[in-house]
Amino acid sequence: MTTQPPLATELRQPPGVEAVPFGDSALMLSIADDDAEVRRAGARRLRDVVLEVRPYGVLNVVAGAESLLVEFDCLAVSHGQLAQTVRLAVAGLGLQDAGPVPGAKDFVIPMVVSDEFSPDLPSVAAELGLSPEGALNALTSSVLTINLLAAAMAPMMAGVQFPGQVSRCAEPRTDVAPGSVMVAGTSAIIQPFPGPSGWKVIGRTPLTVCDIHENPATSYRPGDRVRFTVIPESKWAELEGQFLRPSPGTATDQEGGNRDSEV
């Protein structure tokens, strides 16, 4: 007696890819998992898969920390058709990280640590069971990946090698200075413009990370890699206001402001 083997799509369709309709012409994609890091990594990979396959009817993708919003032409494709296309693409390409995003740039961002610029460093260190120096070392020894551009084009980065999660402020600040380097969970973000935030401030960069007079206004994009380095406060005046540009290959060039590097 012989039996028909299951269809290839049934064998290869991965579990855990959720696709929820978001209005008439968008899908919210995410990975069903209890582990927040798995969800974040899965969202990054879903973005890569959708951009590589470019399913018919897709108009735009908007990355979130743990999800991906896919906007589409509802006259060209339905929610169900697009969801099936994405699932088949994931089945073929996999959810494993394929490595650096093609064309990804590297940044080394200088930051100053002081009582004024790092008001939350002592509490962050205490929460993690580290000294302030140990908390800074965990940040500066990490290679972070920009997951998405948040409000005001702020680079939201994942991958800080903290030994635990950092909580947000019990009461958000109403006015955080531009250039502030902030952490929450195991992520980091830089404040491009003055504004409110509930993330904890542990340093400040003298560089300008978003400048509307530049074209484009930011030199970074999702998938780029970032390292932080602590510099003495005496170097602040030398670097203040210089536009953040990618490193041409050496950390010392970025620490010096990258005056001649390409965007």
MARLUM-765217 format. One record per residue: x negated, y negated, z negated of N, C-alpha, C in turn. Coordinates in steps of 0.2 Angstrom, whole numbers, plus 2048, in hexadecimal, padded with zeros to 3 digits. Atoms other than C-alpha are relative to their C-alpha. Layout:
REM MARLUM-765217
XYZXYZXYZ;...
***
This chain:
REM MARLUM-765217
7FC8068008008008007FC7FA800;8048067FF7F97EF8058057FA7FE;7FC8068027FE7DE7FE7FD7FA804;8038067FD7FC7CD8067FC7FC7FB;8038048057EF7C37FE8037F9800;7FD8068017F47B27F77FD7FB805;8028057FC7F37A38027F97FC7FE;8068038027E279A8028017FA7FC;7FF8068047EA78A7FC8028027F9;7FE7FE8077F17947ED7FA8027FC;8067FE8037E079B7E97FC7FA7FE;8058068017D778A7EA8037FA7FD;7FD8068037E477E7E37FE7FF7F9;8028018077DC7777D38067FE7FB;7FB8038057E77757C37FE7FA7FE;8028068047E77657BA8007FA803;8008067FC7E97587C88077FE7FF;7F98028007F874E7C38017FA805;7FE8057FB8017437D08077FD7FE;7F980280280F7387C98027FA804;7FE8067FC81972C7D47FF7F97FC;80180680381571A7D08047FB805;7FC8047FB8237107D9801803806;7FE7FD7F98287137EB7FA802804;8058007FC8177127F27F98017FD;8077FF8038097187E68018067FC;8017FB8058037277DC7FB7FF7FB;8058008057FB7287CC7FD8077FF;8037F98007EE7367CC7FC8007FA;8047FF8067E673D7BC7FE807800;8027F98027DE74D7B58038017F9;7FD7FE8067E87567A87FB8047FC;8057FD8057DB75979A8007FD7FA;8008038067DA7567887F97FC7FE;8068038017C87507898007FA804;8008077FD7C773D78D7FA800805;8058017FB7B673F796801804806;7FE7FC7FA7BD74D7A18057FC804;7FB8047FC7CB7417A67FD7FA804;8048057FD7BF7337A97FC802806;8047FE7FA7B373D7B4805803805;7FC7FE7FB7C27457BD8037FA804;7FE8067FD7C97347C17FB7FD805;8068027FC7B872F7C8800804806;8007FC7FA7B873E7D3806800804;7FA8017FC7CA73C7D97FF7FA804;8018067FC7C572B7DF7FB802806;8057FE7FA7B67327E9804805805;7FD7FB7FC7C17407F08057FC805;7FB8047FC7CF7347F67FC7FC805;8048047FB7C27287FE7FD804805;8047FC7FB7B9736806805803805;7FB7FD7FC7C973E80D8047FB804;7FC8067FD7D372E810806803803;7FA7FD7FE7E47378118047FB804;7FC8047FC7F073181E8057FB7FC;7FC8048037FA7228187FE7FC7FA;8038038067EF71D80A7FE7F9802;8028077FE7ED70A8097FB7FD7FB;8058038057E37077F98008057FA;8017FC8067DC70F7E97FE7FB7FB;8018048067DB7077D87FD8057FB;8037FB8057CF7107CC8027FD7F9;7FF8018077D47117B97FB8047FC;8047FC8047CA7187AB801807800;7FE7F98007D37287AB805802805;7FB7FF7FB7DE7277BA7FE7FC807;8018037F97DF7227CD8067FE803;7FA8027FD7ED7187D47FF800808;8008007F97EF71C7E78067FD803;7FB8037FC7F97107F1801802807;7FF7FD7FA8017168018067FD804;7FA8027FC80D71280F805805800;7FB7FC80181D71980A804802806;7FD7FF7FA82371981C7FC806804;8057FB7FD8147248218008077FD;8017FA8048137318138047FF7FA;7FC80080681D7368047FC8017FA;8037FE8068187387F27FD807800;8027F980081874B7F37FB802805;8057FE7FB80F74C8047F97FD7FE;8068028028017417FD7FD8037FA;8027FC80680074A7ED7FD807802;8027FA7FE7FE75A7F67F9800804;8078017FC7F07538027FB7FF7FB;8068018057E674D7F37FF8077FC;8017FA8037E875E7EA7FC805804;8047FC7FC7E27677F97F97FE801;8068038007D475B7FB7FB8027FA;8037FE8067CF75E7E97FE807800;8027F87FF7D07717EC7FA801804;8067FE7FC7C47707FA7FA7FD7FE;8068038027B87637F37FE8017F9;8027FF8077B97677E18007FA7FC;8008068057BA75C7D17F97FF7FD;8078018037A775E7CD7FD7FA803;8048067FE79D74E7CE7FB802805;8047FE7FA79574E7DF7F97FC7FF;8068038017877437D88017F8801;7FF8077FF7847307DB8047FE806;7FC8027FA7907277E67FB7FD805;8048027FB7887247F78007F8800;8018088007817127F78007FD7F9;8008028077827117E47F97FC7FF;8058048027777037DD7FE8017F9;8027FF80776D7037CD7FF7F97FE;80180780376D6F47C17FC8017F9;8038008077626F17B28027F97FD;7FD80780376B6E37A77FD7FF7FA;8038028077616DA79A8067FD7FC;7FC80380576A6D578A7FC7FE7FA;8038038067666CB77B8048037FA;7FD7FE80676A6D276A7FE7FB7FA;80180480676C6C675B8067FF7FC;7FA8018057786C174D8067FD804;7FB8047FC7816B5759803805806;7FE7FC7FA7826C17688028077FF;7FE7F98027856D175F8038017FA;7FC8008067926CF7528028067FD;7FD7F98027986E17527FB805800;8057FB8007886EA7537FF8047FA;8007FC8077876EE7408058047FF;7FB7FB8017986F5740800805805;8007FA7FB7966FF7507FB8057FD;8057FC8027867067498028047FA;7FE7FD80678E70A738806806802;7FB7FB7FE79D7137417FD806803;8037FA7FD79171E74B7FB8037FB;8057FD80478672273C7F97FF802;8078027FD7777197447FE7FA7FD;80380680176C70B7408027FB806;7FF8047FA76F6FB74B7FB802806;8057FE7FB75F700754801806803;7FE7FA7FD765711757806800804;7FB8017FC77570B75E7FE7FD806;8038037FA76C70076A7FC805804;8047FB7FC76070E76F805805804;7FC7FC7FD76F7197738037FC806;7FE8047FA77570B77F7FB800805;8058017FB7657077877FD806803;8037FA7FD76071978A805804804;7FA7FD7FC77171D7938007FD807;7FE8027FA77471C7A5807800801;7F98018007857157A7803800808;7FD8007FA7917177B68067FB800;7FA80480079D7097BB806803803;7FA7FC7FF7AE7117BB8057FC804;7FB8047FD7B87027C07FF7F97FF;8018078017B96EF7C18077FE7FC;7FA8018047C56EA7B38027F8801;7FE8077FF7CD6D97B07FA7FB801;8058057FF7C36CA7B77FA803803;8057FC7FC7B86D77C17FB8027FB;8057FD8057B06DD7B07FE807802;8027FA7FF7A56EC7B38028057FA;7FF7FB8067AC6FB7A87FC806802;8067FA7FF79E7087A68018057FB;8007FA80479F71979F7F98037FF;8067FC8017917247987FB7FE7FB;80580280578A71C7897FF8067FB;8017F980478272A77F8007FE7F8;7FF80180778972576E8028077FD;7FE7F980378B7347628078017FE;7F97FF80179D7307608047FA804;7FC8057FD7AB7247658007FA7FC;8008078037AB7117618077FE801;7FA8038007BB70A75C8017F9802;7FF8077FE7C26FA7628017FB7FA;7FF8058067C46EA7578078017FE;7FA8008037D26EA74B8047FA802;7FD8067FD7D66D97517FC7FD806;8048027FA7D16D47637FE7F97FF;8028077FF7C76C47658037FC805;7FD8047FB7CF6B676E7FC7FD805;8048037FC7C06AF7767F9803800;8067FD8007B16BA77A7FC7FD806;8048047FB7A26B17837FE805806;8037FC7FA79D6B67957FA8037FF;8077FD80178F6C27968008057FA;8007FC8067946CB786800807802;8007F87FF7906DE7868048037FB;7FC7FE80579D6E777E801808801;7FF7F87FF7A16FA77A8068027FC;7FA7FC8037B0705775800807803;8007F97FE7B17177757F9802802;8067FF7FE7A271D77F7FF7FC807;8008047FA7A470F78C7FD7F97FE;80280780079D6FD78F8037FC805;7FD8057FB7A36EE7977FC7F97FF;80380780079C6DC79B8067FB801;7FB8058007A76CD7987FE7FB806;8028047FB7A66C37A98017F87FE;7FE8078017AF6B37A38038007F8;7FD8008077B56AD792807802800;7FA7FD8007C46B678C8018057FA;7FF7FB8067CC6C277F7FE807801;8027F97FF7C66D377C8008047F9;8007FC8067C86E176F7FA805800;8067FC8017B76E97737FB7FD7FC;8058028057A96E87677FA7FD804;8068037FD79B6DC76C7F98027FC;8077FE8027896E276A7FA7FD803;8068037FD77F6D77758037FB805;7FD8047FA7806CA7837FA7FF805;8058007FA7776C97948007F8802;8008077FE7716B879A8027FF807;7FF8007F97756BD7AC8087FF801;7F98017FE7856B87B5802806804;7FE7FA7FD78F6C87BA8057FF805;7FA8017FB79D6C07C47FF7F8801;8008077FE79B6B07CE8047FF806;7FC8017FB7A86AA7D97FD7FC806;8048037FB79B6A07E37FC805804;8037FB7FD7936B07E8805804805;7FC7FC7FB7996BB7F77FD807801;7FA80080479E6C77F07FF7FD7F9;8018038067A16C07DF7FD8057FB;8037FB80479A6D07D77FB804804;8047FC7FC78B6DA7DD8018087FE;7FF7F98027916EA7D5807803802;7FA7FC7FE79F6F77D98008067FC;7FF7F98037A67077D27FB805803;8057FB7FE7997157D37F97FD7FF;80780380278A7097CF7FE8027F9;8037FE80777E70E7C17FD7FA7FD;8028058047797037B37FC8027FA;80480080776C7027A57FF7F97FD;80180680376A6F57987F98007FC;80780180375A6EF7918007FA7FB;8008058057586E47817FA7FB802;8068057FF74D6D47848007FB7FA;8018058057476C77788047FA801;7FC8057FF7526B87757FC7FA804;8048057FC7436AD77C801800807;7FF8007F97476B378D8077FE803;7F98027FE7596AD78D8007FA805;8008067FC75569C7947FE802808;8037FE7F974B6A47A3805803804;7FC7FC7FC7596AF7A88077FE800;7F98028017696A67A38037FD807;7FD8027FB7756A47B17FE803807;8027FD7FA76C6AE7BE805806802;7FB7FC7FE7786B97C87FD807800;8027F98007776CC7C57FF803806;8017FD7FA7706D57D37FD8077FF;8037F980176B6E87D67F88007FF;80780080175A6ED7D17FD803807;8037FD7FA74E6F07E07FC8067FF;8037FA8027476FF7D77FC8007FA;80480080773E6F97C78047FC7FB;7FD8038057456F47B77FE7F97FF;8038078017396E57B58037FB805;7FD8057FB7416DD7C58067FE7FD;7FA8028027526DD7BE7FF7FC7F9;80180480674C6D77AD7FE7F9801;8028067FE7446C97B68057FC804;7FB8047FD7546C47BE802802807;7FE7FE7F97536CC7CF8017FB805;7FF8067FC7516BC7D8800801808;8007FE7F974D6C47E9803806802;7FD7FA7FE7576D47E98067FF804;7FA8017FB7656D77F58068027FB;7FA7FE8047776D87EF803807803;
***
